[in-house]
């Protein structure tokens, strides 16, 4: 069953979050390390199985803080709020 994608312009990107948004179904594909993707298709929304060795489980022990960089009309590269970015990174590395 194919699902029609929404027009990216019509999506309210400001309201997207990292919170859970359950749907009727989810797309499954598999890839062995060094292999190619093998599509499995749409399946009902539900839990997935994950290896205890998956790096994502250690996210609480790591830090991701992406800094945004943009090109200006004069082709210069500028950073978006680098001091605030460094503060968030420093705060995220603090042990609680």
PDB file as gemmi writes it, atoms N, CA and C in Angstrom:
CRYST1    1.000    1.000    1.000  90.00  90.00  90.00 P 1                      
ATOM      1  N   UNK A   1       0.830  -1.170   0.000  1.00  0.00           N  
ATOM      2  CA  UNK A   1       0.000   0.000   0.000  1.00  0.00           C  
ATOM      3  C   UNK A   1       0.883   1.245   0.000  1.00  0.00           C  
ATOM      4  N   UNK A   2       0.748   2.104  -0.992  1.00  0.00           N  
ATOM      5  CA  UNK A   2       1.526   3.327  -1.073  1.00  0.00           C  
ATOM      6  C   UNK A   2       0.818   4.454  -0.340  1.00  0.00           C  
ATOM      7  N   UNK A   3       1.619   5.304   0.292  1.00  0.00           N  
ATOM      8  CA  UNK A   3       1.082   6.453   0.994  1.00  0.00           C  
ATOM      9  C   UNK A   3       1.517   7.705   0.259  1.00  0.00           C  
ATOM     10  N   UNK A   4       0.604   8.596   0.014  1.00  0.00           N  
ATOM     11  CA  UNK A   4       0.938   9.847  -0.661  1.00  0.00           C  
ATOM     12  C   UNK A   4       1.601  10.796   0.327  1.00  0.00           C  
ATOM     13  N   UNK A   5       2.764  11.333  -0.040  1.00  0.00           N  
ATOM     14  CA  UNK A   5       3.470  12.265   0.825  1.00  0.00           C  
ATOM     15  C   UNK A   5       2.848  13.649   0.725  1.00  0.00           C  
ATOM     16  N   UNK A   6       2.835  14.357   1.844  1.00  0.00           N  
ATOM     17  CA  UNK A   6       2.310  15.716   1.847  1.00  0.00           C  
ATOM     18  C   UNK A   6       3.287  16.645   1.140  1.00  0.00           C  
ATOM     19  N   UNK A   7       2.763  17.704   0.573  1.00  0.00           N  
ATOM     20  CA  UNK A   7       3.580  18.740  -0.039  1.00  0.00           C  
ATOM     21  C   UNK A   7       4.443  19.345   1.060  1.00  0.00           C  
ATOM     22  N   UNK A   8       5.802  19.340   0.929  1.00  0.00           N  
ATOM     23  CA  UNK A   8       6.663  19.849   2.000  1.00  0.00           C  
ATOM     24  C   UNK A   8       6.361  21.304   2.365  1.00  0.00           C  
ATOM     25  N   UNK A   9       5.850  22.075   1.440  1.00  0.00           N  
ATOM     26  CA  UNK A   9       5.525  23.466   1.724  1.00  0.00           C  
ATOM     27  C   UNK A   9       4.331  23.551   2.678  1.00  0.00           C  
ATOM     28  N   UNK A  10       3.432  22.562   2.624  1.00  0.00           N  
ATOM     29  CA  UNK A  10       2.226  22.583   3.448  1.00  0.00           C  
ATOM     30  C   UNK A  10       2.481  22.106   4.880  1.00  0.00           C  
ATOM     31  N   UNK A  11       3.633  21.507   5.168  1.00  0.00           N  
ATOM     32  CA  UNK A  11       3.943  21.021   6.510  1.00  0.00           C  
ATOM     33  C   UNK A  11       4.345  22.192   7.394  1.00  0.00           C  
ATOM     34  N   UNK A  12       3.777  22.263   8.591  1.00  0.00           N  
ATOM     35  CA  UNK A  12       4.152  23.311   9.537  1.00  0.00           C  
ATOM     36  C   UNK A  12       5.400  22.847  10.292  1.00  0.00           C  
ATOM     37  N   UNK A  13       6.556  23.149   9.757  1.00  0.00           N  
ATOM     38  CA  UNK A  13       7.822  22.671  10.312  1.00  0.00           C  
ATOM     39  C   UNK A  13       8.067  23.176  11.722  1.00  0.00           C  
ATOM     40  N   UNK A  14       7.504  24.332  12.090  1.00  0.00           N  
ATOM     41  CA  UNK A  14       7.708  24.885  13.430  1.00  0.00           C  
ATOM     42  C   UNK A  14       7.018  24.059  14.505  1.00  0.00           C  
ATOM     43  N   UNK A  15       6.011  23.270  14.146  1.00  0.00           N  
ATOM     44  CA  UNK A  15       5.288  22.480  15.134  1.00  0.00           C  
ATOM     45  C   UNK A  15       5.797  21.042  15.238  1.00  0.00           C  
ATOM     46  N   UNK A  16       6.781  20.668  14.424  1.00  0.00           N  
ATOM     47  CA  UNK A  16       7.346  19.328  14.527  1.00  0.00           C  
ATOM     48  C   UNK A  16       8.262  19.266  15.742  1.00  0.00           C  
ATOM     49  N   UNK A  17       8.258  18.146  16.443  1.00  0.00           N  
ATOM     50  CA  UNK A  17       9.079  17.998  17.640  1.00  0.00           C  
ATOM     51  C   UNK A  17       9.719  16.623  17.654  1.00  0.00           C  
ATOM     52  N   UNK A  18      10.449  16.337  18.702  1.00  0.00           N  
ATOM     53  CA  UNK A  18      11.003  15.004  18.904  1.00  0.00           C  
ATOM     54  C   UNK A  18      10.058  14.149  19.743  1.00  0.00           C  
ATOM     55  N   UNK A  19       8.845  14.615  19.952  1.00  0.00           N  
ATOM     56  CA  UNK A  19       7.884  13.851  20.741  1.00  0.00           C  
ATOM     57  C   UNK A  19       7.303  12.714  19.887  1.00  0.00           C  
ATOM     58  N   UNK A  20       6.553  11.846  20.513  1.00  0.00           N  
ATOM     59  CA  UNK A  20       5.965  10.702  19.821  1.00  0.00           C  
ATOM     60  C   UNK A  20       4.704  11.135  19.084  1.00  0.00           C  
ATOM     61  N   UNK A  21       4.629  10.759  17.823  1.00  0.00           N  
ATOM     62  CA  UNK A  21       3.436  10.989  17.019  1.00  0.00           C  
ATOM     63  C   UNK A  21       3.000   9.648  16.448  1.00  0.00           C  
ATOM     64  N   UNK A  22       2.165   8.908  17.176  1.00  0.00           N  
ATOM     65  CA  UNK A  22       1.747   7.598  16.675  1.00  0.00           C  
ATOM     66  C   UNK A  22       0.964   7.722  15.372  1.00  0.00           C  
ATOM     67  N   UNK A  23       1.143   6.770  14.512  1.00  0.00           N  
ATOM     68  CA  UNK A  23       0.432   6.714  13.240  1.00  0.00           C  
ATOM     69  C   UNK A  23      -0.171   5.316  13.088  1.00  0.00           C  
ATOM     70  N   UNK A  24      -0.981   5.133  12.069  1.00  0.00           N  
ATOM     71  CA  UNK A  24      -1.577   3.812  11.829  1.00  0.00           C  
ATOM     72  C   UNK A  24      -0.518   2.794  11.419  1.00  0.00           C  
ATOM     73  N   UNK A  25       0.493   3.256  10.718  1.00  0.00           N  
ATOM     74  CA  UNK A  25       1.488   2.321  10.210  1.00  0.00           C  
ATOM     75  C   UNK A  25       2.866   2.963  10.223  1.00  0.00           C  
ATOM     76  N   UNK A  26       3.862   2.141   9.957  1.00  0.00           N  
ATOM     77  CA  UNK A  26       5.243   2.618   9.871  1.00  0.00           C  
ATOM     78  C   UNK A  26       5.949   1.838   8.770  1.00  0.00           C  
ATOM     79  N   UNK A  27       6.979   2.440   8.200  1.00  0.00           N  
ATOM     80  CA  UNK A  27       7.710   1.821   7.106  1.00  0.00           C  
ATOM     81  C   UNK A  27       8.905   1.071   7.669  1.00  0.00           C  
ATOM     82  N   UNK A  28       9.105  -0.130   7.223  1.00  0.00           N  
ATOM     83  CA  UNK A  28      10.214  -0.959   7.686  1.00  0.00           C  
ATOM     84  C   UNK A  28      11.137  -1.276   6.502  1.00  0.00           C  
ATOM     85  N   UNK A  29      12.428  -1.132   6.730  1.00  0.00           N  
ATOM     86  CA  UNK A  29      13.455  -1.554   5.786  1.00  0.00           C  
ATOM     87  C   UNK A  29      14.600  -2.117   6.610  1.00  0.00           C  
ATOM     88  N   UNK A  30      15.374  -2.993   6.033  1.00  0.00           N  
ATOM     89  CA  UNK A  30      16.493  -3.600   6.745  1.00  0.00           C  
ATOM     90  C   UNK A  30      17.775  -3.406   5.957  1.00  0.00           C  
ATOM     91  N   UNK A  31      18.889  -3.327   6.687  1.00  0.00           N  
ATOM     92  CA  UNK A  31      20.194  -3.209   6.049  1.00  0.00           C  
ATOM     93  C   UNK A  31      21.240  -3.825   6.965  1.00  0.00           C  
ATOM     94  N   UNK A  32      21.921  -4.831   6.475  1.00  0.00           N  
ATOM     95  CA  UNK A  32      23.035  -5.399   7.224  1.00  0.00           C  
ATOM     96  C   UNK A  32      24.224  -4.451   7.086  1.00  0.00           C  
ATOM     97  N   UNK A  33      25.079  -4.421   8.090  1.00  0.00           N  
ATOM     98  CA  UNK A  33      26.235  -3.538   8.030  1.00  0.00           C  
ATOM     99  C   UNK A  33      27.030  -3.787   6.749  1.00  0.00           C  
ATOM    100  N   UNK A  34      27.249  -2.734   5.997  1.00  0.00           N  
ATOM    101  CA  UNK A  34      27.975  -2.837   4.745  1.00  0.00           C  
ATOM    102  C   UNK A  34      27.126  -3.326   3.577  1.00  0.00           C  
ATOM    103  N   UNK A  35      25.848  -3.610   3.843  1.00  0.00           N  
ATOM    104  CA  UNK A  35      24.980  -4.131   2.797  1.00  0.00           C  
ATOM    105  C   UNK A  35      24.139  -3.044   2.157  1.00  0.00           C  
ATOM    106  N   UNK A  36      23.121  -3.477   1.444  1.00  0.00           N  
ATOM    107  CA  UNK A  36      22.192  -2.533   0.819  1.00  0.00           C  
ATOM    108  C   UNK A  36      20.835  -2.649   1.494  1.00  0.00           C  
ATOM    109  N   UNK A  37      20.045  -1.595   1.385  1.00  0.00           N  
ATOM    110  CA  UNK A  37      18.726  -1.563   2.006  1.00  0.00           C  
ATOM    111  C   UNK A  37      17.784  -2.538   1.316  1.00  0.00           C  
ATOM    112  N   UNK A  38      17.006  -3.223   2.120  1.00  0.00           N  
ATOM    113  CA  UNK A  38      16.009  -4.156   1.630  1.00  0.00           C  
ATOM    114  C   UNK A  38      14.648  -3.693   2.155  1.00  0.00           C  
ATOM    115  N   UNK A  39      13.808  -3.105   1.294  1.00  0.00           N  
ATOM    116  CA  UNK A  39      12.515  -2.595   1.765  1.00  0.00           C  
ATOM    117  C   UNK A  39      11.591  -3.722   2.194  1.00  0.00           C  
ATOM    118  N   UNK A  40      10.910  -3.512   3.306  1.00  0.00           N  
ATOM    119  CA  UNK A  40       9.939  -4.489   3.808  1.00  0.00           C  
ATOM    120  C   UNK A  40       8.517  -3.974   3.652  1.00  0.00           C  
ATOM    121  N   UNK A  41       8.337  -2.643   3.615  1.00  0.00           N  
ATOM    122  CA  UNK A  41       7.014  -2.077   3.394  1.00  0.00           C  
ATOM    123  C   UNK A  41       6.366  -1.531   4.650  1.00  0.00           C  
ATOM    124  N   UNK A  42       5.097  -1.185   4.518  1.00  0.00           N  
ATOM    125  CA  UNK A  42       4.323  -0.640   5.629  1.00  0.00           C  
ATOM    126  C   UNK A  42       3.816  -1.762   6.519  1.00  0.00           C  
ATOM    127  N   UNK A  43       3.930  -1.553   7.815  1.00  0.00           N  
ATOM    128  CA  UNK A  43       3.402  -2.508   8.799  1.00  0.00           C  
ATOM    129  C   UNK A  43       2.624  -1.707   9.835  1.00  0.00           C  
ATOM    130  N   UNK A  44       1.748  -2.346  10.605  1.00  0.00           N  
ATOM    131  CA  UNK A  44       1.034  -1.612  11.646  1.00  0.00           C  
ATOM    132  C   UNK A  44       2.013  -0.980  12.642  1.00  0.00           C  
ATOM    133  N   UNK A  45       1.685   0.217  13.124  1.00  0.00           N  
ATOM    134  CA  UNK A  45       2.512   0.920  14.098  1.00  0.00           C  
ATOM    135  C   UNK A  45       2.673   0.045  15.340  1.00  0.00           C  
ATOM    136  N   UNK A  46       3.896  -0.077  15.831  1.00  0.00           N  
ATOM    137  CA  UNK A  46       4.128  -0.878  17.024  1.00  0.00           C  
ATOM    138  C   UNK A  46       5.578  -0.833  17.447  1.00  0.00           C  
ATOM    139  N   UNK A  47       5.906  -1.640  18.427  1.00  0.00           N  
ATOM    140  CA  UNK A  47       7.264  -1.692  18.956  1.00  0.00           C  
ATOM    141  C   UNK A  47       8.221  -2.296  17.933  1.00  0.00           C  
ATOM    142  N   UNK A  48       9.491  -1.956  18.076  1.00  0.00           N  
ATOM    143  CA  UNK A  48      10.530  -2.540  17.237  1.00  0.00           C  
ATOM    144  C   UNK A  48      11.545  -3.228  18.144  1.00  0.00           C  
ATOM    145  N   UNK A  49      12.270  -4.169  17.588  1.00  0.00           N  
ATOM    146  CA  UNK A  49      13.324  -4.854  18.327  1.00  0.00           C  
ATOM    147  C   UNK A  49      14.640  -4.157  18.028  1.00  0.00           C  
ATOM    148  N   UNK A  50      15.432  -3.921  19.073  1.00  0.00           N  
ATOM    149  CA  UNK A  50      16.715  -3.249  18.883  1.00  0.00           C  
ATOM    150  C   UNK A  50      17.790  -3.958  19.700  1.00  0.00           C  
ATOM    151  N   UNK A  51      18.966  -4.066  19.148  1.00  0.00           N  
ATOM    152  CA  UNK A  51      20.079  -4.715  19.829  1.00  0.00           C  
ATOM    153  C   UNK A  51      20.514  -3.884  21.039  1.00  0.00           C  
ATOM    154  N   UNK A  52      20.842  -4.530  22.150  1.00  0.00           N  
ATOM    155  CA  UNK A  52      21.347  -3.789  23.306  1.00  0.00           C  
ATOM    156  C   UNK A  52      22.686  -3.106  23.010  1.00  0.00           C  
ATOM    157  N   UNK A  53      23.351  -3.514  21.923  1.00  0.00           N  
ATOM    158  CA  UNK A  53      24.620  -2.903  21.548  1.00  0.00           C  
ATOM    159  C   UNK A  53      24.437  -1.697  20.635  1.00  0.00           C  
ATOM    160  N   UNK A  54      23.196  -1.344  20.321  1.00  0.00           N  
ATOM    161  CA  UNK A  54      22.947  -0.206  19.432  1.00  0.00           C  
ATOM    162  C   UNK A  54      23.480   1.076  20.056  1.00  0.00           C  
ATOM    163  N   UNK A  55      24.197   1.848  19.270  1.00  0.00           N  
ATOM    164  CA  UNK A  55      24.791   3.100  19.767  1.00  0.00           C  
ATOM    165  C   UNK A  55      23.748   4.067  20.300  1.00  0.00           C  
ATOM    166  N   UNK A  56      22.552   4.037  19.758  1.00  0.00           N  
ATOM    167  CA  UNK A  56      21.524   4.982  20.174  1.00  0.00           C  
ATOM    168  C   UNK A  56      21.169   4.814  21.647  1.00  0.00           C  
ATOM    169  N   UNK A  57      21.334   3.631  22.193  1.00  0.00           N  
ATOM    170  CA  UNK A  57      21.021   3.400  23.598  1.00  0.00           C  
ATOM    171  C   UNK A  57      21.971   4.191  24.492  1.00  0.00           C  
ATOM    172  N   UNK A  58      23.150   4.452  24.013  1.00  0.00           N  
ATOM    173  CA  UNK A  58      24.129   5.204  24.798  1.00  0.00           C  
ATOM    174  C   UNK A  58      23.987   6.708  24.630  1.00  0.00           C  
ATOM    175  N   UNK A  59      22.891   7.168  24.018  1.00  0.00           N  
ATOM    176  CA  UNK A  59      22.704   8.600  23.780  1.00  0.00           C  
ATOM    177  C   UNK A  59      22.802   9.394  25.073  1.00  0.00           C  
ATOM    178  N   UNK A  60      22.309   8.842  26.175  1.00  0.00           N  
ATOM    179  CA  UNK A  60      22.365   9.541  27.459  1.00  0.00           C  
ATOM    180  C   UNK A  60      23.785   9.741  27.943  1.00  0.00           C  
ATOM    181  N   UNK A  61      24.729   8.974  27.405  1.00  0.00           N  
ATOM    182  CA  UNK A  61      26.125   9.119  27.781  1.00  0.00           C  
ATOM    183  C   UNK A  61      26.882   9.996  26.792  1.00  0.00           C  
ATOM    184  N   UNK A  62      26.213  10.429  25.759  1.00  0.00           N  
ATOM    185  CA  UNK A  62      26.846  11.254  24.741  1.00  0.00           C  
ATOM    186  C   UNK A  62      26.133  12.576  24.615  1.00  0.00           C  
ATOM    187  N   UNK A  63      26.519  13.336  23.644  1.00  0.00           N  
ATOM    188  CA  UNK A  63      25.911  14.642  23.436  1.00  0.00           C  
ATOM    189  C   UNK A  63      25.856  14.912  21.945  1.00  0.00           C  
ATOM    190  N   UNK A  64      24.701  15.368  21.488  1.00  0.00           N  
ATOM    191  CA  UNK A  64      24.587  15.858  20.119  1.00  0.00           C  
ATOM    192  C   UNK A  64      24.120  17.287  20.202  1.00  0.00           C  
ATOM    193  N   UNK A  65      24.890  18.167  19.679  1.00  0.00           N  
ATOM    194  CA  UNK A  65      24.516  19.585  19.653  1.00  0.00           C  
ATOM    195  C   UNK A  65      24.963  20.132  18.306  1.00  0.00           C  
ATOM    196  N   UNK A  66      24.064  20.138  17.364  1.00  0.00           N  
ATOM    197  CA  UNK A  66      24.399  20.598  16.020  1.00  0.00           C  
ATOM    198  C   UNK A  66      24.414  22.113  15.935  1.00  0.00           C  
ATOM    199  N   UNK A  67      25.462  22.658  15.361  1.00  0.00           N  
ATOM    200  CA  UNK A  67      25.534  24.108  15.160  1.00  0.00           C  
ATOM    201  C   UNK A  67      25.137  24.403  13.719  1.00  0.00           C  
ATOM    202  N   UNK A  68      24.276  25.373  13.544  1.00  0.00           N  
ATOM    203  CA  UNK A  68      23.814  25.728  12.206  1.00  0.00           C  
ATOM    204  C   UNK A  68      24.793  26.729  11.570  1.00  0.00           C  
ATOM    205  N   UNK A  69      25.082  26.505  10.299  1.00  0.00           N  
ATOM    206  CA  UNK A  69      25.921  27.415   9.529  1.00  0.00           C  
ATOM    207  C   UNK A  69      25.199  27.736   8.221  1.00  0.00           C  
ATOM    208  N   UNK A  70      25.281  28.963   7.805  1.00  0.00           N  
ATOM    209  CA  UNK A  70      24.593  29.417   6.592  1.00  0.00           C  
ATOM    210  C   UNK A  70      25.555  30.183   5.709  1.00  0.00           C  
ATOM    211  N   UNK A  71      25.263  30.199   4.411  1.00  0.00           N  
ATOM    212  CA  UNK A  71      26.003  31.046   3.460  1.00  0.00           C  
ATOM    213  C   UNK A  71      25.209  32.321   3.224  1.00  0.00           C  
ATOM    214  N   UNK A  72      25.914  33.438   3.206  1.00  0.00           N  
ATOM    215  CA  UNK A  72      25.275  34.720   2.937  1.00  0.00           C  
ATOM    216  C   UNK A  72      25.221  34.954   1.434  1.00  0.00           C  
ATOM    217  N   UNK A  73      24.564  36.040   1.045  1.00  0.00           N  
ATOM    218  CA  UNK A  73      24.497  36.381  -0.383  1.00  0.00           C  
ATOM    219  C   UNK A  73      25.879  36.647  -0.963  1.00  0.00           C  
ATOM    220  N   UNK A  74      26.835  37.058  -0.104  1.00  0.00           N  
ATOM    221  CA  UNK A  74      28.214  37.307  -0.562  1.00  0.00           C  
ATOM    222  C   UNK A  74      29.085  36.061  -0.432  1.00  0.00           C  
ATOM    223  N   UNK A  75      28.442  34.891  -0.211  1.00  0.00           N  
ATOM    224  CA  UNK A  75      29.097  33.589  -0.133  1.00  0.00           C  
ATOM    225  C   UNK A  75      29.996  33.435   1.095  1.00  0.00           C  
ATOM    226  N   UNK A  76      29.734  34.211   2.158  1.00  0.00           N  
ATOM    227  CA  UNK A  76      30.430  34.018   3.426  1.00  0.00           C  
ATOM    228  C   UNK A  76      29.679  32.972   4.241  1.00  0.00           C  
ATOM    229  N   UNK A  77      30.388  32.275   5.114  1.00  0.00           N  
ATOM    230  CA  UNK A  77      29.745  31.312   6.010  1.00  0.00           C  
ATOM    231  C   UNK A  77      29.588  31.984   7.372  1.00  0.00           C  
ATOM    232  N   UNK A  78      28.361  31.957   7.899  1.00  0.00           N  
ATOM    233  CA  UNK A  78      28.098  32.539   9.214  1.00  0.00           C  
ATOM    234  C   UNK A  78      27.481  31.465  10.104  1.00  0.00           C  
ATOM    235  N   UNK A  79      27.772  31.547  11.405  1.00  0.00           N  
ATOM    236  CA  UNK A  79      27.230  30.601  12.374  1.00  0.00           C  
ATOM    237  C   UNK A  79      26.030  31.215  13.069  1.00  0.00           C  
ATOM    238  N   UNK A  80      25.050  30.379  13.384  1.00  0.00           N  
ATOM    239  CA  UNK A  80      23.853  30.835  14.069  1.00  0.00           C  
ATOM    240  C   UNK A  80      24.032  30.638  15.566  1.00  0.00           C  
ATOM    241  N   UNK A  81      24.120  31.708  16.317  1.00  0.00           N  
ATOM    242  CA  UNK A  81      24.199  31.729  17.772  1.00  0.00           C  
ATOM    243  C   UNK A  81      25.216  30.744  18.342  1.00  0.00           C  
ATOM    244  N   UNK A  82      26.499  30.873  17.982  1.00  0.00           N  
ATOM    245  CA  UNK A  82      27.501  29.899  18.441  1.00  0.00           C  
ATOM    246  C   UNK A  82      27.725  29.911  19.953  1.00  0.00           C  
ATOM    247  N   UNK A  83      27.582  31.063  20.606  1.00  0.00           N  
ATOM    248  CA  UNK A  83      27.793  31.119  22.063  1.00  0.00           C  
ATOM    249  C   UNK A  83      26.695  30.331  22.783  1.00  0.00           C  
ATOM    250  N   UNK A  84      25.444  30.507  22.340  1.00  0.00           N  
ATOM    251  CA  UNK A  84      24.341  29.753  22.947  1.00  0.00           C  
ATOM    252  C   UNK A  84      24.497  28.260  22.679  1.00  0.00           C  
ATOM    253  N   UNK A  85      24.984  27.916  21.490  1.00  0.00           N  
ATOM    254  CA  UNK A  85      25.232  26.519  21.149  1.00  0.00           C  
ATOM    255  C   UNK A  85      26.264  25.924  22.109  1.00  0.00           C  
ATOM    256  N   UNK A  86      27.340  26.654  22.375  1.00  0.00           N  
ATOM    257  CA  UNK A  86      28.386  26.177  23.290  1.00  0.00           C  
ATOM    258  C   UNK A  86      27.840  26.037  24.709  1.00  0.00           C  
ATOM    259  N   UNK A  87      26.967  26.943  25.131  1.00  0.00           N  
ATOM    260  CA  UNK A  87      26.359  26.841  26.467  1.00  0.00           C  
ATOM    261  C   UNK A  87      25.510  25.576  26.584  1.00  0.00           C  
ATOM    262  N   UNK A  88      24.714  25.289  25.543  1.00  0.00           N  
ATOM    263  CA  UNK A  88      23.887  24.081  25.569  1.00  0.00           C  
ATOM    264  C   UNK A  88      24.772  22.835  25.607  1.00  0.00           C  
ATOM    265  N   UNK A  89      25.845  22.822  24.825  1.00  0.00           N  
ATOM    266  CA  UNK A  89      26.754  21.678  24.808  1.00  0.00           C  
ATOM    267  C   UNK A  89      27.388  21.488  26.191  1.00  0.00           C  
ATOM    268  N   UNK A  90      27.817  22.586  26.796  1.00  0.00           N  
ATOM    269  CA  UNK A  90      28.423  22.523  28.123  1.00  0.00           C  
ATOM    270  C   UNK A  90      27.420  22.007  29.141  1.00  0.00           C  
ATOM    271  N   UNK A  91      26.204  22.488  29.082  1.00  0.00           N  
ATOM    272  CA  UNK A  91      25.154  22.057  30.001  1.00  0.00           C  
ATOM    273  C   UNK A  91      24.825  20.579  29.782  1.00  0.00           C  
ATOM    274  N   UNK A  92      24.797  20.143  28.528  1.00  0.00           N  
ATOM    275  CA  UNK A  92      24.484  18.754  28.219  1.00  0.00           C  
ATOM    276  C   UNK A  92      25.552  17.787  28.687  1.00  0.00           C  
ATOM    277  N   UNK A  93      26.774  18.265  28.861  1.00  0.00           N  
ATOM    278  CA  UNK A  93      27.883  17.394  29.313  1.00  0.00           C  
ATOM    279  C   UNK A  93      27.978  17.334  30.835  1.00  0.00           C  
ATOM    280  N   UNK A  94      27.245  18.209  31.527  1.00  0.00           N  
ATOM    281  CA  UNK A  94      27.275  18.222  32.980  1.00  0.00           C  
ATOM    282  C   UNK A  94      26.647  16.952  33.533  1.00  0.00           C  
ATOM    283  N   UNK A  95      27.289  16.341  34.486  1.00  0.00           N  
ATOM    284  CA  UNK A  95      26.758  15.105  35.095  1.00  0.00           C  
ATOM    285  C   UNK A  95      25.765  15.480  36.174  1.00  0.00           C  
ATOM    286  N   UNK A  96      24.572  14.877  36.125  1.00  0.00           N  
ATOM    287  CA  UNK A  96      23.537  15.186  37.126  1.00  0.00           C  
ATOM    288  C   UNK A  96      23.383  14.076  38.111  1.00  0.00           C  
TER     289      UNK A  96                                                      
END                                                                             
